[in-house]
Amino acid sequence: MGSVSLPHPSLSPVKSISSQITSTEVVVIGAGLAGLAAAVRLAMFGKKVILLEKHYVVGGLNSFYARKGRKFDVGLHALTNYPSPSSGKSSPLLKLCRQLRIPIDELKLLPQSHSRITFGEQSLRFNNDFQYFLSQVEEAFPSSIDAFLKLLKMMEQFPAYSVDAEELSTRSILRDSGIDPLLGEMLLCPTCYYGSARPDDIDFPTFIMLFDAIFKQGLSRPEDGIRAILNPLTAKLKELGVDRRMNSAVRSIQTKGDKAKEVILESGETIKAEKIISTCGIRETESLLQENCIEPNEAQTGQFSIIESIRVFKGHPKDLSWDETVIFFNRSNRFVYDCPKGLVDLESGVICMPDNYGTNHQTEESKLRVTHPANFHRWSQLSEAQYLKEKNYWEKTMLDNALSYLPGGLEKRELLHQRTELLDTFTPKTIKRFTSHINGTLYGSPTKKRDGSTKYKNLYLAGTDQGYVGIVGAMLGGIAVANNQILRAG
């Protein structure tokens, strides 16, 4: 059971070209979704853009890899903000497609069947019809429905999408809302797993955005997975003449006074830029500002990371009576969302069956993805032999744990083993390796900058640490920085 077979990040030796100096209008650091979207948007309006990526695959954590002739999405469990007919032009996903001039039909979106949150013996089911979710809440927590409706009204009135939105504790707000404490814990689980960088909590604006994205709008998946998003973006980069440079790691960002002046590459090349957008995170960007000698700020350093096991098996999940798309689970009534003390925390997790998107179930193989919180530092301290041994152990342990949340799962364990064709797992070390996020963190720093500003007038942040989460949020964040900080500024 090998490790995830993403392209190896180590690069061939690059001949030093330290004497080369290039000038451009905008440098975008990082070809993840925020960086791709920002670069496309700027180029659409005639800006000269250089897009830098240290690896030779685009997408960051939301990329894909191939193994034994099969394509695997790394980050894509679900594309949120499904644009139902009732959402009209207000859908964030439709807005995103308009901004990037990508026809929504090109994504070939497949809606979820239905999904579930399970805490102990209590479950809440949801699909892409919000009224169904409301009926589930009323059925499971009849005494909380009035308080829950008041909470929804308060969420609608809160300026969550404003760059000036106050970052309040969602746990505190849910505790004071009057809803059943268990219902509050169940609402935290999917929203935290899909976008919280805070230990054991999520800031209220992000909670509202994710609640809207998951429950009010719903989940879907492009028929071709993340490639349906990455391919149009890279095609547009080429069409618009963006200088996209892969294998181009940044050594430092040089500053003078209140401005960033140039980007120095590991190859030695200097790129002078009028504007710089960094999508690699607050702490990671600070580490590039070497002349400032910034001391590590643990309050700004994210800790939450994951381990995920992906199992390929013959047939379709429905052959095993598994018809749900995503399952968020927690053993007890109290949801704990934090970096575990051990290698892996089995108390809570996520199960995704991507082949349960859409209604066409004619497939020879399917995937079962199981995700749990994991400790980057514990995984990083293992020797290679220990690392492989622990991966083997946790692959099996995670599967057994996940089967207990699937109908008749434990009784079908042997059948699933017989049908298994391939098993692959990535750990926090893998995330660190391919995103360069400190601690292999999934959602960056708990500190966010929604407007993308920094103390330098022409250096901006986009992506994870801008505070707009998920695939749609990351891309809209990149577009927002391009629009508000560069295009509108002239």
Backbone hydrogen bonds, N-H to C=O, Kabsch-Sander energy under -0.5 kcal/mol:
donor,donor_aa,acceptor,acceptor_aa,energy
4,V,425,T,-1.2
6,L,4,V,-1.0
15,K,13,P,-0.5
17,I,267,S,-1.7
20,Q,17,I,-2.6
22,T,270,T,-3.0
24,T,272,K,-2.2
25,E,48,K,-0.8
26,V,48,K,-2.2
27,V,275,K,-2.1
28,V,50,I,-2.7
29,I,27,V,-0.5
29,I,277,I,-3.2
30,G,28,V,-0.7
30,G,52,L,-3.3
33,L,59,G,-0.5
36,L,32,G,-2.7
37,A,33,L,-2.3
38,A,34,A,-2.5
39,A,35,G,-2.4
40,V,36,L,-2.4
41,R,37,A,-2.5
42,L,38,A,-2.4
43,A,39,A,-2.2
44,M,40,V,-2.0
45,F,41,R,-0.7
45,F,42,L,-1.0
46,G,43,A,-1.8
47,K,42,L,-2.1
49,V,47,K,-0.7
50,I,26,V,-2.3
51,L,243,D,-2.2
52,L,28,V,-2.9
52,L,50,I,-0.5
53,E,245,R,-2.2
59,G,31,A,-3.1
62,N,59,G,-1.8
63,S,61,L,-1.3
65,Y,72,F,-2.0
67,R,70,R,-2.3
70,R,67,R,-1.6
72,F,65,Y,-3.1
74,V,63,S,-2.5
75,G,63,S,-0.5
77,H,75,G,-1.1
79,L,220,S,-3.6
80,T,78,A,-0.7
81,N,213,A,-1.6
82,Y,218,G,-2.0
84,S,82,Y,-1.6
87,S,84,S,-1.5
88,G,84,S,-0.6
88,G,85,P,-0.6
90,S,87,S,-1.2
91,S,88,G,-1.1
95,K,91,S,-2.5
96,L,92,P,-2.5
97,C,93,L,-2.3
98,R,94,L,-2.2
99,Q,95,K,-2.5
100,L,96,L,-1.8
101,R,97,C,-0.8
102,I,97,C,-2.4
106,E,103,P,-1.6
107,L,104,I,-1.4
108,K,105,D,-1.0
110,L,221,R,-2.4
112,Q,219,L,-2.1
113,S,356,N,-0.6
115,S,126,F,-3.3
116,R,326,V,-2.3
117,I,124,L,-2.7
118,T,328,F,-2.9
119,F,122,Q,-2.9
120,G,118,T,-0.5
120,G,330,N,-2.1
122,Q,119,F,-2.5
124,L,117,I,-2.4
126,F,115,S,-2.1
130,F,128,N,-0.6
132,Y,129,D,-1.0
133,F,129,D,-1.2
134,L,130,F,-2.3
135,S,131,Q,-2.1
136,Q,132,Y,-1.8
137,V,133,F,-2.3
138,E,134,L,-2.4
139,E,135,S,-2.1
140,A,136,Q,-2.5
141,F,137,V,-2.9
144,S,141,F,-2.0
145,I,141,F,-0.5
145,I,142,P,-0.8
148,F,144,S,-2.7
149,L,145,I,-2.4
150,K,146,D,-1.9
151,L,147,A,-2.1
152,L,148,F,-2.3
153,K,149,L,-2.0
154,M,150,K,-2.3
155,M,151,L,-2.4
156,E,152,L,-2.1
157,Q,153,K,-1.6
158,F,154,M,-1.1
160,A,158,F,-2.4
162,S,159,P,-1.5
165,A,162,S,-1.6
168,L,166,E,-1.4
170,T,168,L,-0.6
170,T,202,I,-1.7
173,I,169,S,-1.7
174,L,170,T,-3.0
175,R,171,R,-2.3
176,D,172,S,-1.7
177,S,173,I,-0.6
177,S,174,L,-0.8
184,G,180,D,-1.9
185,E,181,P,-2.1
186,M,182,L,-2.3
187,L,183,L,-1.9
188,L,184,G,-1.6
189,C,185,E,-1.3
191,T,187,L,-1.0
192,C,188,L,-2.9
193,Y,189,C,-2.3
194,Y,190,P,-1.6
195,G,192,C,-1.7
196,S,192,C,-2.6
200,D,337,Y,-4.7
201,D,198,R,-1.1
204,F,168,L,-2.3
207,F,203,D,-2.4
208,I,204,F,-2.5
209,M,205,P,-2.3
210,L,206,T,-2.6
211,F,207,F,-2.9
212,D,208,I,-2.7
213,A,209,M,-2.2
214,I,210,L,-3.0
215,F,211,F,-2.4
216,K,211,F,-1.3
217,Q,212,D,-2.3
218,G,213,A,-1.3
220,S,79,L,-1.7
221,R,110,L,-1.6
223,E,107,L,-0.8
223,E,108,K,-1.8
225,G,222,P,-2.3
227,R,224,D,-0.9
228,A,225,G,-1.8
229,I,226,I,-1.6
230,L,226,I,-2.5
231,N,227,R,-2.5
233,L,229,I,-1.4
234,T,230,L,-2.6
235,A,231,N,-2.2
236,K,232,P,-2.0
237,L,233,L,-2.1
238,K,234,T,-1.8
239,E,235,A,-2.5
240,L,236,K,-2.6
241,G,238,K,-1.0
242,V,237,L,-2.5
243,D,49,V,-2.2
244,R,242,V,-1.5
245,R,51,L,-3.3
245,R,243,D,-0.6
246,M,244,R,-0.6
247,N,55,H,-2.2
248,S,53,E,-3.1
249,A,247,N,-0.6
251,R,264,I,-2.8
252,S,264,I,-1.8
253,I,288,L,-2.4
254,Q,252,S,-0.5
254,Q,262,E,-2.7
256,K,259,K,-2.9
259,K,256,K,-1.4
261,K,254,Q,-2.9
262,E,254,Q,-1.5
263,V,271,I,-2.7
264,I,252,S,-2.9
265,L,263,V,-0.5
265,L,269,E,-2.7
266,E,249,A,-2.6
268,G,265,L,-1.7
270,T,20,Q,-2.3
271,I,263,V,-2.8
272,K,22,T,-3.4
272,K,270,T,-0.6
273,A,261,K,-1.3
274,E,24,T,-1.0
274,E,25,E,-0.5
275,K,25,E,-2.1
276,I,458,N,-2.6
277,I,27,V,-2.9
278,S,276,I,-0.5
278,S,460,Y,-3.1
279,T,29,I,-2.3
285,T,281,G,-2.3
286,E,282,I,-2.5
287,S,283,R,-1.8
288,L,284,E,-0.6
288,L,285,T,-1.1
289,L,285,T,-0.8
289,L,286,E,-1.0
290,Q,288,L,-1.9
292,N,289,L,-1.9
293,C,290,Q,-1.6
298,E,296,P,-0.7
300,Q,297,N,-1.7
301,T,298,E,-1.0
302,G,300,Q,-0.6
305,S,374,A,-0.7
307,I,372,H,-2.4
308,E,426,F,-2.6
309,S,370,V,-2.5
310,I,424,D,-3.6
311,R,309,S,-0.5
311,R,368,L,-2.7
312,V,422,L,-3.1
313,F,311,R,-0.5
313,F,366,S,-2.4
314,K,419,R,-2.1
315,G,364,E,-3.1
319,D,316,H,-1.9
320,L,317,P,-1.8
321,S,318,K,-1.5
322,W,317,P,-2.2
323,D,321,S,-0.7
325,T,114,H,-2.7
327,I,351,I,-2.8
328,F,116,R,-2.8
329,F,327,I,-0.5
329,F,349,G,-2.3
330,N,118,T,-2.1
331,R,347,E,-2.3
335,F,333,N,-0.5
336,V,334,R,-0.6
337,Y,335,F,-0.5
338,D,336,V,-0.5
345,D,373,P,-2.1
346,L,344,V,-0.6
349,G,329,F,-1.9
350,V,371,T,-2.0
351,I,327,I,-2.7
352,C,369,R,-2.7
353,M,325,T,-3.0
356,N,353,M,-2.5
357,Y,354,P,-1.3
358,G,111,P,-3.1
361,H,359,T,-0.9
363,T,361,H,-1.5
366,S,313,F,-2.6
368,L,311,R,-2.3
369,R,352,C,-2.8
370,V,309,S,-2.4
371,T,350,V,-2.7
372,H,307,I,-2.2
374,A,305,S,-2.0
375,N,343,L,-1.8
376,F,374,A,-0.7
379,W,375,N,-2.0
380,S,376,F,-2.5
381,Q,377,H,-1.2
382,L,379,W,-1.1
387,Y,383,S,-3.1
388,L,384,E,-2.2
389,K,385,A,-2.0
390,E,386,Q,-3.0
391,K,387,Y,-2.3
392,N,388,L,-2.2
393,Y,389,K,-2.2
394,W,390,E,-2.9
395,E,391,K,-2.4
396,K,392,N,-1.5
397,T,393,Y,-2.4
398,M,394,W,-2.9
399,L,395,E,-1.6
400,D,396,K,-2.3
401,N,397,T,-2.2
402,A,398,M,-2.6
403,L,399,L,-2.7
404,S,400,D,-1.0
404,S,401,N,-0.5
405,Y,402,A,-2.0
406,L,403,L,-1.3
409,G,406,L,-2.7
412,K,408,G,-1.0
412,K,409,G,-0.9
413,R,410,L,-1.0
416,L,412,K,-2.5
417,H,413,R,-2.3
418,Q,414,E,-2.3
419,R,415,L,-1.7
420,T,416,L,-1.1
420,T,417,H,-0.6
421,E,312,V,-3.4
422,L,312,V,-1.5
424,D,310,I,-2.4
425,T,2,G,-0.8
426,F,308,E,-2.4
430,T,427,T,-0.6
431,I,427,T,-1.7
432,K,428,P,-2.4
433,R,429,K,-2.1
434,F,430,T,-1.7
435,T,431,I,-1.6
436,S,432,K,-1.9
440,G,437,H,-2.3
441,T,438,I,-1.4
442,L,304,F,-2.8
448,K,446,P,-0.5
449,K,465,D,-2.1
452,G,449,K,-1.7
454,T,456,Y,-0.6
454,T,459,L,-0.5
457,K,258,D,-2.8
459,L,456,Y,-1.3
460,Y,276,I,-2.7
461,L,452,G,-2.7
462,A,278,S,-2.0
466,Q,463,G,-2.1
467,G,463,G,-0.8
467,G,464,T,-1.0
468,Y,463,G,-0.7
469,V,467,G,-0.7
473,G,469,V,-0.9
474,A,470,G,-2.7
475,M,471,I,-1.8
476,L,472,V,-2.5
477,G,473,G,-2.4
478,G,474,A,-2.0
479,I,475,M,-2.2
480,A,476,L,-2.6
481,V,477,G,-2.1
482,A,478,G,-2.0
483,N,479,I,-3.0
484,N,480,A,-3.2
485,Q,481,V,-1.9
486,I,481,V,-0.7
486,I,482,A,-0.8
487,L,482,A,-3.0
488,R,483,N,-2.7
490,G,486,I,-0.7
490,G,487,L,-0.8
